[in-house]
Amino acid sequence: MPKLKTHKGAQKRFSISGTGKILRTRGPKSHLRRNKAKAMKRLLASKAPLFKGDKKRIQRIIPYGV
């Protein structure tokens, strides 16, 4: 069976944690950043776990992890 290709856009946006969970980057990080509170900017800088409904679809386009 041939090797599967990794979707390069997804590879840049998602990462795999040490326990195997898929992590996603958070949303409006750079737009109007000066107006956001420091706590909000710290929250947006961290990664969040992926939603359950998206897990199967993202695993298919990142077959070997990131």
PQR file with spaces between the fields and no chain letter, atoms N, CA, C, O and H, PARSE charges and radii, in Angstrom:
ATOM       1  N    MET     1       0.836   -1.183    0.000 -0.4000 1.5000
ATOM       2  CA   MET     1       0.000    0.000    0.000 -0.0000 2.0000
ATOM       3  C    MET     1       0.887    1.254    0.000  0.5500 1.7000
ATOM       4  O    MET     1       1.881    1.306    0.724 -0.5500 1.4000
ATOM       5  N    PRO     2       0.533    2.263   -0.806 -0.5600 1.5000
ATOM       6  CA   PRO     2       1.386    3.448   -0.893  0.2800 2.0000
ATOM       7  C    PRO     2       1.318    4.299    0.379  0.5500 1.7000
ATOM       8  O    PRO     2       0.396    4.186    1.187 -0.5500 1.4000
ATOM       9  N    LYS     3       2.324    5.145    0.518 -0.4000 1.5000
ATOM      10  CA   LYS     3       2.349    6.060    1.652 -0.0000 2.0000
ATOM      11  C    LYS     3       1.249    7.098    1.473  0.5500 1.7000
ATOM      12  O    LYS     3       0.912    7.461    0.347 -0.5500 1.4000
ATOM      13  H    LYS     3       3.073    5.236   -0.138  0.4000 1.0000
ATOM      14  N    LEU     4       0.692    7.573    2.579 -0.4000 1.5000
ATOM      15  CA   LEU     4      -0.342    8.597    2.537 -0.0000 2.0000
ATOM      16  C    LEU     4       0.309    9.971    2.619  0.5500 1.7000
ATOM      17  O    LEU     4       1.333   10.142    3.281 -0.5500 1.4000
ATOM      18  H    LEU     4       0.966    7.277    3.494  0.4000 1.0000
ATOM      19  N    LYS     5      -0.287   10.944    1.949 -0.4000 1.5000
ATOM      20  CA   LYS     5       0.253   12.293    1.974 -0.0000 2.0000
ATOM      21  C    LYS     5      -0.358   13.077    3.126  0.5500 1.7000
ATOM      22  O    LYS     5      -1.553   12.972    3.403 -0.5500 1.4000
ATOM      23  H    LYS     5      -1.119   10.806    1.412  0.4000 1.0000
ATOM      24  N    THR     6       0.472   13.858    3.788 -0.4000 1.5000
ATOM      25  CA   THR     6       0.032   14.727    4.868 -0.0000 2.0000
ATOM      26  C    THR     6      -0.440   16.040    4.273  0.5500 1.7000
ATOM      27  O    THR     6       0.213   16.589    3.386 -0.5500 1.4000
ATOM      28  H    THR     6       1.443   13.943    3.563  0.4000 1.0000
ATOM      29  N    HIS     7      -1.560   16.545    4.747 -0.4000 1.5000
ATOM      30  CA   HIS     7      -2.071   17.840    4.312 -0.0000 2.0000
ATOM      31  C    HIS     7      -1.232   18.922    4.991  0.5500 1.7000
ATOM      32  O    HIS     7      -1.280   19.064    6.213 -0.5500 1.4000
ATOM      33  H    HIS     7      -2.091   16.099    5.468  0.4000 1.0000
ATOM      34  N    LYS     8      -0.463   19.685    4.210 -0.4000 1.5000
ATOM      35  CA   LYS     8       0.517   20.608    4.778 -0.0000 2.0000
ATOM      36  C    LYS     8      -0.128   21.763    5.535  0.5500 1.7000
ATOM      37  O    LYS     8       0.445   22.255    6.507 -0.5500 1.4000
ATOM      38  H    LYS     8      -0.424   19.570    3.218  0.4000 1.0000
ATOM      39  N    GLY     9      -1.315   22.204    5.105 -0.4000 1.5000
ATOM      40  CA   GLY     9      -2.003   23.270    5.838 -0.0000 2.0000
ATOM      41  C    GLY     9      -2.435   22.801    7.213  0.5500 1.7000
ATOM      42  O    GLY     9      -2.349   23.551    8.185 -0.5500 1.4000
ATOM      43  H    GLY     9      -1.780   21.803    4.316  0.4000 1.0000
ATOM      44  N    ALA    10      -2.897   21.567    7.297 -0.4000 1.5000
ATOM      45  CA   ALA    10      -3.311   21.008    8.583 -0.0000 2.0000
ATOM      46  C    ALA    10      -2.098   20.741    9.459  0.5500 1.7000
ATOM      47  O    ALA    10      -2.172   20.878   10.680 -0.5500 1.4000
ATOM      48  H    ALA    10      -2.966   20.958    6.507  0.4000 1.0000
ATOM      49  N    GLN    11      -0.990   20.362    8.850 -0.4000 1.5000
ATOM      50  CA   GLN    11       0.227   20.083    9.615 -0.0000 2.0000
ATOM      51  C    GLN    11       0.693   21.334   10.364  0.5500 1.7000
ATOM      52  O    GLN    11       1.224   21.237   11.470 -0.5500 1.4000
ATOM      53  H    GLN    11      -0.930   20.251    7.858  0.4000 1.0000
ATOM      54  N    LYS    12       0.492   22.506    9.760 -0.4000 1.5000
ATOM      55  CA   LYS    12       0.909   23.756   10.388 -0.0000 2.0000
ATOM      56  C    LYS    12      -0.068   24.193   11.481  0.5500 1.7000
ATOM      57  O    LYS    12       0.317   24.905   12.409 -0.5500 1.4000
ATOM      58  H    LYS    12       0.060   22.585    8.862  0.4000 1.0000
ATOM      59  N    ARG    13      -1.321   23.770   11.374 -0.4000 1.5000
ATOM      60  CA   ARG    13      -2.333   24.262   12.302 -0.0000 2.0000
ATOM      61  C    ARG    13      -2.588   23.349   13.504  0.5500 1.7000
ATOM      62  O    ARG    13      -3.081   23.805   14.536 -0.5500 1.4000
ATOM      63  H    ARG    13      -1.633   23.192   10.621  0.4000 1.0000
ATOM      64  N    PHE    14      -2.258   22.083   13.375 -0.4000 1.5000
ATOM      65  CA   PHE    14      -2.538   21.125   14.451 -0.0000 2.0000
ATOM      66  C    PHE    14      -1.246   20.486   14.930  0.5500 1.7000
ATOM      67  O    PHE    14      -0.270   20.385   14.187 -0.5500 1.4000
ATOM      68  H    PHE    14      -1.858   21.712   12.537  0.4000 1.0000
ATOM      69  N    SER    15      -1.258   20.053   16.200 -0.4000 1.5000
ATOM      70  CA   SER    15      -0.114   19.323   16.744 -0.0000 2.0000
ATOM      71  C    SER    15      -0.642   18.200   17.625  0.5500 1.7000
ATOM      72  O    SER    15      -1.800   18.213   18.042 -0.5500 1.4000
ATOM      73  H    SER    15      -2.050   20.135   16.804  0.4000 1.0000
ATOM      74  N    ILE    16       0.212   17.240   17.898 -0.4000 1.5000
ATOM      75  CA   ILE    16      -0.159   16.096   18.716 -0.0000 2.0000
ATOM      76  C    ILE    16       0.520   16.240   20.076  0.5500 1.7000
ATOM      77  O    ILE    16       1.719   16.509   20.147 -0.5500 1.4000
ATOM      78  H    ILE    16       1.153   17.229   17.559  0.4000 1.0000
ATOM      79  N    SER    17      -0.248   16.060   21.162 -0.4000 1.5000
ATOM      80  CA   SER    17       0.328   16.152   22.502 -0.0000 2.0000
ATOM      81  C    SER    17       1.052   14.854   22.836  0.5500 1.7000
ATOM      82  O    SER    17       0.998   13.886   22.078 -0.5500 1.4000
ATOM      83  H    SER    17      -1.222   15.842   21.104  0.4000 1.0000
ATOM      84  N    GLY    18       1.721   14.848   23.968 -0.4000 1.5000
ATOM      85  CA   GLY    18       2.444   13.661   24.391 -0.0000 2.0000
ATOM      86  C    GLY    18       1.541   12.482   24.655  0.5500 1.7000
ATOM      87  O    GLY    18       1.957   11.333   24.507 -0.5500 1.4000
ATOM      88  H    GLY    18       1.765   15.635   24.584  0.4000 1.0000
ATOM      89  N    THR    19       0.291   12.755   25.050 -0.4000 1.5000
ATOM      90  CA   THR    19      -0.657   11.674   25.320 -0.0000 2.0000
ATOM      91  C    THR    19      -1.440   11.250   24.084  0.5500 1.7000
ATOM      92  O    THR    19      -2.274   10.347   24.153 -0.5500 1.4000
ATOM      93  H    THR    19      -0.047   13.688   25.171  0.4000 1.0000
ATOM      94  N    GLY    20      -1.169   11.911   22.933 -0.4000 1.5000
ATOM      95  CA   GLY    20      -1.818   11.525   21.688 -0.0000 2.0000
ATOM      96  C    GLY    20      -3.026   12.345   21.304  0.5500 1.7000
ATOM      97  O    GLY    20      -3.670   12.050   20.297 -0.5500 1.4000
ATOM      98  H    GLY    20      -0.492   12.645   22.877  0.4000 1.0000
ATOM      99  N    LYS    21      -3.359   13.379   22.085 -0.4000 1.5000
ATOM     100  CA   LYS    21      -4.497   14.236   21.734 -0.0000 2.0000
ATOM     101  C    LYS    21      -4.091   15.200   20.624  0.5500 1.7000
ATOM     102  O    LYS    21      -2.937   15.621   20.545 -0.5500 1.4000
ATOM     103  H    LYS    21      -2.836   13.619   22.903  0.4000 1.0000
ATOM     104  N    ILE    22      -5.046   15.541   19.773 -0.4000 1.5000
ATOM     105  CA   ILE    22      -4.791   16.519   18.714 -0.0000 2.0000
ATOM     106  C    ILE    22      -5.117   17.896   19.276  0.5500 1.7000
ATOM     107  O    ILE    22      -6.212   18.115   19.794 -0.5500 1.4000
ATOM     108  H    ILE    22      -5.983   15.199   19.837  0.4000 1.0000
ATOM     109  N    LEU    23      -4.163   18.828   19.173 -0.4000 1.5000
ATOM     110  CA   LEU    23      -4.351   20.182   19.677 -0.0000 2.0000
ATOM     111  C    LEU    23      -4.504   21.140   18.513  0.5500 1.7000
ATOM     112  O    LEU    23      -3.886   20.966   17.462 -0.5500 1.4000
ATOM     113  H    LEU    23      -3.274   18.650   18.751  0.4000 1.0000
ATOM     114  N    ARG    24      -5.329   22.149   18.710 -0.4000 1.5000
ATOM     115  CA   ARG    24      -5.567   23.155   17.672 -0.0000 2.0000
ATOM     116  C    ARG    24      -5.124   24.527   18.180  0.5500 1.7000
ATOM     117  O    ARG    24      -5.059   24.760   19.387 -0.5500 1.4000
ATOM     118  H    ARG    24      -5.831   22.290   19.563  0.4000 1.0000
ATOM     119  N    THR    25      -4.824   25.423   17.257 -0.4000 1.5000
ATOM     120  CA   THR    25      -4.519   26.797   17.644 -0.0000 2.0000
ATOM     121  C    THR    25      -5.831   27.540   17.855  0.5500 1.7000
ATOM     122  O    THR    25      -6.855   27.183   17.273 -0.5500 1.4000
ATOM     123  H    THR    25      -4.876   25.234   16.276  0.4000 1.0000
ATOM     124  N    ARG    26      -5.795   28.559   18.677 -0.4000 1.5000
ATOM     125  CA   ARG    26      -7.019   29.304   18.985 -0.0000 2.0000
ATOM     126  C    ARG    26      -7.249   30.412   17.963  0.5500 1.7000
ATOM     127  O    ARG    26      -6.347   30.795   17.219 -0.5500 1.4000
ATOM     128  H    ARG    26      -4.963   28.849   19.149  0.4000 1.0000
ATOM     129  N    GLY    27      -8.474   30.910   17.949 -0.4000 1.5000
ATOM     130  CA   GLY    27      -8.952   31.793   16.910 -0.0000 2.0000
ATOM     131  C    GLY    27      -8.353   33.164   16.715  0.5500 1.7000
ATOM     132  O    GLY    27      -7.238   33.260   16.202 -0.5500 1.4000
ATOM     133  H    GLY    27      -9.207   30.599   18.554  0.4000 1.0000
ATOM     134  N    PRO    28      -9.037   34.241   17.100 -0.5600 1.5000
ATOM     135  CA   PRO    28      -8.648   35.596   16.666  0.2800 2.0000
ATOM     136  C    PRO    28      -7.442   36.123   17.423  0.5500 1.7000
ATOM     137  O    PRO    28      -7.575   36.960   18.316 -0.5500 1.4000
ATOM     138  N    LYS    29      -6.258   35.626   17.061 -0.4000 1.5000
ATOM     139  CA   LYS    29      -5.065   35.965   17.833 -0.0000 2.0000
ATOM     140  C    LYS    29      -4.477   37.319   17.468  0.5500 1.7000
ATOM     141  O    LYS    29      -4.068   38.071   18.352 -0.5500 1.4000
ATOM     142  H    LYS    29      -6.150   34.946   16.336  0.4000 1.0000
ATOM     143  N    SER    30      -4.429   37.637   16.202 -0.4000 1.5000
ATOM     144  CA   SER    30      -3.667   38.809   15.800 -0.0000 2.0000
ATOM     145  C    SER    30      -4.534   40.032   15.481  0.5500 1.7000
ATOM     146  O    SER    30      -4.025   41.153   15.458 -0.5500 1.4000
ATOM     147  H    SER    30      -4.762   37.026   15.483  0.4000 1.0000
ATOM     148  N    HIS    31      -5.800   39.840   15.242 -0.4000 1.5000
ATOM     149  CA   HIS    31      -6.653   40.958   14.842 -0.0000 2.0000
ATOM     150  C    HIS    31      -7.032   41.799   16.062  0.5500 1.7000
ATOM     151  O    HIS    31      -7.549   41.272   17.047 -0.5500 1.4000
ATOM     152  H    HIS    31      -6.213   38.930   15.261  0.4000 1.0000
ATOM     153  N    LEU    32      -6.773   43.114   15.994 -0.4000 1.5000
ATOM     154  CA   LEU    32      -7.075   44.069   17.083 -0.0000 2.0000
ATOM     155  C    LEU    32      -6.475   43.610   18.413  0.5500 1.7000
ATOM     156  O    LEU    32      -7.146   43.606   19.445 -0.5500 1.4000
ATOM     157  H    LEU    32      -6.353   43.543   15.194  0.4000 1.0000
ATOM     158  N    ARG    33      -5.234   43.236   18.366 -0.4000 1.5000
ATOM     159  CA   ARG    33      -4.587   42.663   19.549 -0.0000 2.0000
ATOM     160  C    ARG    33      -4.366   43.694   20.659  0.5500 1.7000
ATOM     161  O    ARG    33      -4.364   43.336   21.836 -0.5500 1.4000
ATOM     162  H    ARG    33      -4.689   43.240   17.528  0.4000 1.0000
ATOM     163  N    ARG    34      -4.182   44.956   20.302 -0.4000 1.5000
ATOM     164  CA   ARG    34      -3.934   45.987   21.326 -0.0000 2.0000
ATOM     165  C    ARG    34      -5.132   46.180   22.247  0.5500 1.7000
ATOM     166  O    ARG    34      -4.973   46.545   23.412 -0.5500 1.4000
ATOM     167  H    ARG    34      -4.184   45.246   19.346  0.4000 1.0000
ATOM     168  N    ASN    35      -6.328   45.935   21.723 -0.4000 1.5000
ATOM     169  CA   ASN    35      -7.529   46.167   22.531 -0.0000 2.0000
ATOM     170  C    ASN    35      -7.863   45.008   23.457  0.5500 1.7000
ATOM     171  O    ASN    35      -8.713   45.154   24.335 -0.5500 1.4000
ATOM     172  H    ASN    35      -6.457   45.638   20.776  0.4000 1.0000
ATOM     173  N    LYS    36      -7.228   43.883   23.286 -0.4000 1.5000
ATOM     174  CA   LYS    36      -7.553   42.700   24.087 -0.0000 2.0000
ATOM     175  C    LYS    36      -6.815   42.754   25.429  0.5500 1.7000
ATOM     176  O    LYS    36      -5.718   43.305   25.529 -0.5500 1.4000
ATOM     177  H    LYS    36      -6.537   43.765   22.573  0.4000 1.0000
ATOM     178  N    ALA    37      -7.433   42.178   26.444 -0.4000 1.5000
ATOM     179  CA   ALA    37      -6.820   42.131   27.769 -0.0000 2.0000
ATOM     180  C    ALA    37      -5.635   41.165   27.768  0.5500 1.7000
ATOM     181  O    ALA    37      -5.569   40.264   26.932 -0.5500 1.4000
ATOM     182  H    ALA    37      -8.323   41.730   26.363  0.4000 1.0000
ATOM     183  N    LYS    38      -4.705   41.350   28.698 -0.4000 1.5000
ATOM     184  CA   LYS    38      -3.521   40.497   28.768 -0.0000 2.0000
ATOM     185  C    LYS    38      -3.910   39.046   29.013  0.5500 1.7000
ATOM     186  O    LYS    38      -3.324   38.133   28.431 -0.5500 1.4000
ATOM     187  H    LYS    38      -4.758   42.082   29.377  0.4000 1.0000
ATOM     188  N    ALA    39      -4.899   38.836   29.874 -0.4000 1.5000
ATOM     189  CA   ALA    39      -5.337   37.463   30.165 -0.0000 2.0000
ATOM     190  C    ALA    39      -5.893   36.797   28.911  0.5500 1.7000
ATOM     191  O    ALA    39      -5.663   35.609   28.685 -0.5500 1.4000
ATOM     192  H    ALA    39      -5.375   39.577   30.346  0.4000 1.0000
ATOM     193  N    MET    40      -6.617   37.552   28.100 -0.4000 1.5000
ATOM     194  CA   MET    40      -7.182   37.014   26.869 -0.0000 2.0000
ATOM     195  C    MET    40      -6.075   36.656   25.880  0.5500 1.7000
ATOM     196  O    MET    40      -6.160   35.636   25.196 -0.5500 1.4000
ATOM     197  H    MET    40      -6.803   38.517   28.284  0.4000 1.0000
ATOM     198  N    LYS    41      -5.032   37.494   25.802 -0.4000 1.5000
ATOM     199  CA   LYS    41      -3.922   37.218   24.892 -0.0000 2.0000
ATOM     200  C    LYS    41      -3.149   35.978   25.326  0.5500 1.7000
ATOM     201  O    LYS    41      -2.696   35.206   24.481 -0.5500 1.4000
ATOM     202  H    LYS    41      -4.963   38.323   26.358  0.4000 1.0000
ATOM     203  N    ARG    42      -2.993   35.779   26.632 -0.4000 1.5000
ATOM     204  CA   ARG    42      -2.331   34.573   27.136 -0.0000 2.0000
ATOM     205  C    ARG    42      -3.166   33.338   26.805  0.5500 1.7000
ATOM     206  O    ARG    42      -2.618   32.298   26.439 -0.5500 1.4000
ATOM     207  H    ARG    42      -3.360   36.406   27.318  0.4000 1.0000
ATOM     208  N    LEU    43      -4.476   33.448   26.932 -0.4000 1.5000
ATOM     209  CA   LEU    43      -5.371   32.331   26.619 -0.0000 2.0000
ATOM     210  C    LEU    43      -5.291   31.963   25.142  0.5500 1.7000
ATOM     211  O    LEU    43      -5.272   30.782   24.794 -0.5500 1.4000
ATOM     212  H    LEU    43      -4.921   34.293   27.229  0.4000 1.0000
ATOM     213  N    LEU    44      -5.243   32.966   24.277 -0.4000 1.5000
ATOM     214  CA   LEU    44      -5.196   32.719   22.840 -0.0000 2.0000
ATOM     215  C    LEU    44      -3.854   32.145   22.407  0.5500 1.7000
ATOM     216  O    LEU    44      -3.772   31.479   21.374 -0.5500 1.4000
ATOM     217  H    LEU    44      -5.258   33.925   24.559  0.4000 1.0000
ATOM     218  N    ALA    45      -2.794   32.395   23.186 -0.4000 1.5000
ATOM     219  CA   ALA    45      -1.476   31.883   22.835 -0.0000 2.0000
ATOM     220  C    ALA    45      -1.364   30.379   23.069  0.5500 1.7000
ATOM     221  O    ALA    45      -0.564   29.707   22.419 -0.5500 1.4000
ATOM     222  H    ALA    45      -2.861   32.935   24.025  0.4000 1.0000
ATOM     223  N    SER    46      -2.166   29.847   23.998 -0.4000 1.5000
ATOM     224  CA   SER    46      -2.089   28.417   24.298 -0.0000 2.0000
ATOM     225  C    SER    46      -2.891   27.621   23.268  0.5500 1.7000
ATOM     226  O    SER    46      -3.711   28.177   22.537 -0.5500 1.4000
ATOM     227  H    SER    46      -2.817   30.393   24.526  0.4000 1.0000
ATOM     228  N    LYS    47      -2.644   26.328   23.222 -0.4000 1.5000
ATOM     229  CA   LYS    47      -3.374   25.463   22.302 -0.0000 2.0000
ATOM     230  C    LYS    47      -4.514   24.783   23.046  0.5500 1.7000
ATOM     231  O    LYS    47      -4.440   24.571   24.256 -0.5500 1.4000
ATOM     232  H    LYS    47      -1.978   25.876   23.815  0.4000 1.0000
ATOM     233  N    ALA    48      -5.562   24.445   22.317 -0.4000 1.5000
ATOM     234  CA   ALA    48      -6.740   23.817   22.899 -0.0000 2.0000
ATOM     235  C    ALA    48      -6.945   22.445   22.279  0.5500 1.7000
ATOM     236  O    ALA    48      -6.546   22.225   21.135 -0.5500 1.4000
ATOM     237  H    ALA    48      -5.622   24.617   21.334  0.4000 1.0000
ATOM     238  N    PRO    49      -7.561   21.515   23.008 -0.5600 1.5000
ATOM     239  CA   PRO    49      -7.848   20.210   22.407  0.2800 2.0000
ATOM     240  C    PRO    49      -8.889   20.338   21.297  0.5500 1.7000
ATOM     241  O    PRO    49      -9.741   21.226   21.320 -0.5500 1.4000
ATOM     242  N    LEU    50      -8.800   19.447   20.342 -0.4000 1.5000
ATOM     243  CA   LEU    50      -9.698   19.458   19.193 -0.0000 2.0000
ATOM     244  C    LEU    50     -11.093   18.981   19.600  0.5500 1.7000
ATOM     245  O    LEU    50     -11.227   18.170   20.516 -0.5500 1.4000
ATOM     246  H    LEU    50      -8.107   18.726   20.323  0.4000 1.0000
ATOM     247  N    PHE    51     -12.115   19.473   18.935 -0.4000 1.5000
ATOM     248  CA   PHE    51     -13.475   19.033   19.189 -0.0000 2.0000
ATOM     249  C    PHE    51     -13.656   17.584   18.748  0.5500 1.7000
ATOM     250  O    PHE    51     -13.052   17.154   17.765 -0.5500 1.4000
ATOM     251  H    PHE    51     -12.005   20.132   18.190  0.4000 1.0000
ATOM     252  N    LYS    52     -14.478   16.834   19.464 -0.4000 1.5000
ATOM     253  CA   LYS    52     -14.666   15.408   19.169 -0.0000 2.0000
ATOM     254  C    LYS    52     -15.178   15.176   17.748  0.5500 1.7000
ATOM     255  O    LYS    52     -14.771   14.218   17.090 -0.5500 1.4000
ATOM     256  H    LYS    52     -14.969   17.183   20.262  0.4000 1.0000
ATOM     257  N    GLY    53     -16.059   16.040   17.277 -0.4000 1.5000
ATOM     258  CA   GLY    53     -16.639   15.866   15.952 -0.0000 2.0000
ATOM     259  C    GLY    53     -15.640   16.022   14.825  0.5500 1.7000
ATOM     260  O    GLY    53     -15.845   15.483   13.738 -0.5500 1.4000
ATOM     261  H    GLY    53     -16.389   16.818   17.812  0.4000 1.0000
ATOM     262  N    ASP    54     -14.559   16.753   15.065 -0.4000 1.5000
ATOM     263  CA   ASP    54     -13.559   16.994   14.024 -0.0000 2.0000
ATOM     264  C    ASP    54     -12.415   16.001   14.051  0.5500 1.7000
ATOM     265  O    ASP    54     -11.619   15.961   13.112 -0.5500 1.4000
ATOM     266  H    ASP    54     -14.392   17.191   15.948  0.4000 1.0000
ATOM     267  N    LYS    55     -12.308   15.189   15.109 -0.4000 1.5000
ATOM     268  CA   LYS    55     -11.141   14.348   15.323 -0.0000 2.0000
ATOM     269  C    LYS    55     -10.891   13.382   14.160  0.5500 1.7000
ATOM     270  O    LYS    55      -9.762   13.279   13.680 -0.5500 1.4000
ATOM     271  H    LYS    55     -12.954   15.221   15.871  0.4000 1.0000
ATOM     272  N    LYS    56     -11.917   12.683   13.710 -0.4000 1.5000
ATOM     273  CA   LYS    56     -11.762   11.676   12.657 -0.0000 2.0000
ATOM     274  C    LYS    56     -11.305   12.310   11.346  0.5500 1.7000
ATOM     275  O    LYS    56     -10.464   11.758   10.638 -0.5500 1.4000
ATOM     276  H    LYS    56     -12.834   12.767   14.100  0.4000 1.0000
ATOM     277  N    ARG    57     -11.869   13.473   11.033 -0.4000 1.5000
ATOM     278  CA   ARG    57     -11.546   14.163    9.788 -0.0000 2.0000
ATOM     279  C    ARG    57     -10.095   14.658    9.794  0.5500 1.7000
ATOM     280  O    ARG    57      -9.398   14.561    8.784 -0.5500 1.4000
ATOM     281  H    ARG    57     -12.553   13.922   11.608  0.4000 1.0000
ATOM     282  N    ILE    58      -9.649   15.185   10.929 -0.4000 1.5000
ATOM     283  CA   ILE    58      -8.290   15.704   11.014 -0.0000 2.0000
ATOM     284  C    ILE    58      -7.274   14.564   11.051  0.5500 1.7000
ATOM     285  O    ILE    58      -6.193   14.689   10.475 -0.5500 1.4000
ATOM     286  H    ILE    58     -10.216   15.264   11.749  0.4000 1.0000
ATOM     287  N    GLN    59      -7.596   13.465   11.713 -0.4000 1.5000
ATOM     288  CA   GLN    59      -6.701   12.312   11.728 -0.0000 2.0000
ATOM     289  C    GLN    59      -6.481   11.758   10.326  0.5500 1.7000
ATOM     290  O    GLN    59      -5.408   11.234   10.027 -0.5500 1.4000
ATOM     291  H    GLN    59      -8.474   13.363   12.181  0.4000 1.0000
ATOM     292  N    ARG    60      -7.478   11.868    9.476 -0.4000 1.5000
ATOM     293  CA   ARG    60      -7.362   11.362    8.109 -0.0000 2.0000
ATOM     294  C    ARG    60      -6.391   12.209    7.280  0.5500 1.7000
ATOM     295  O    ARG    60      -5.675   11.674    6.433 -0.5500 1.4000
ATOM     296  H    ARG    60      -8.350   12.293    9.718  0.4000 1.0000
ATOM     297  N    ILE    61      -6.361   13.529    7.517 -0.4000 1.5000
ATOM     298  CA   ILE    61      -5.479   14.363    6.705 -0.0000 2.0000
ATOM     299  C    ILE    61      -4.090   14.522    7.335  0.5500 1.7000
ATOM     300  O    ILE    61      -3.173   15.031    6.689 -0.5500 1.4000
ATOM     301  H    ILE    61      -6.942   13.963    8.205  0.4000 1.0000
ATOM     302  N    ILE    62      -3.930   14.083    8.608 -0.4000 1.5000
ATOM     303  CA   ILE    62      -2.599   14.030    9.231 -0.0000 2.0000
ATOM     304  C    ILE    62      -2.355   12.584    9.645  0.5500 1.7000
ATOM     305  O    ILE    62      -2.439   12.273   10.833 -0.5500 1.4000
ATOM     306  H    ILE    62      -4.674   13.670    9.132  0.4000 1.0000
ATOM     307  N    PRO    63      -2.058   11.698    8.714 -0.5600 1.5000
ATOM     308  CA   PRO    63      -1.998   10.285    9.032  0.2800 2.0000
ATOM     309  C    PRO    63      -0.837    9.882    9.949  0.5500 1.7000
ATOM     310  O    PRO    63      -0.955    8.911   10.697 -0.5500 1.4000
ATOM     311  N    TYR    64       0.274   10.608    9.901 -0.4000 1.5000
ATOM     312  CA   TYR    64       1.444   10.201   10.680 -0.0000 2.0000
ATOM     313  C    TYR    64       1.706   11.116   11.862  0.5500 1.7000
ATOM     314  O    TYR    64       2.812   11.113   12.403 -0.5500 1.4000
ATOM     315  H    TYR    64       0.370   11.397    9.294  0.4000 1.0000
ATOM     316  N    GLY    65       0.730   11.893   12.273 -0.4000 1.5000
ATOM     317  CA   GLY    65       0.959   12.861   13.338 -0.0000 2.0000
ATOM     318  C    GLY    65       1.682   14.073   12.794  0.5500 1.7000
ATOM     319  O    GLY    65       1.916   14.172   11.589 -0.5500 1.4000
ATOM     320  H    GLY    65      -0.168   11.896   11.834  0.4000 1.0000
ATOM     321  N    VAL    66       2.031   14.976   13.654 -0.4000 1.5000
ATOM     322  CA   VAL    66       2.682   16.207   13.211 -0.0000 2.0000
ATOM     323  C    VAL    66       4.063   16.292   13.823  0.5500 1.7000
ATOM     324  O    VAL    66       4.788   17.257   13.578 -0.5500 1.4000
ATOM     325  H    VAL    66       1.841   14.895   14.633  0.4000 1.0000
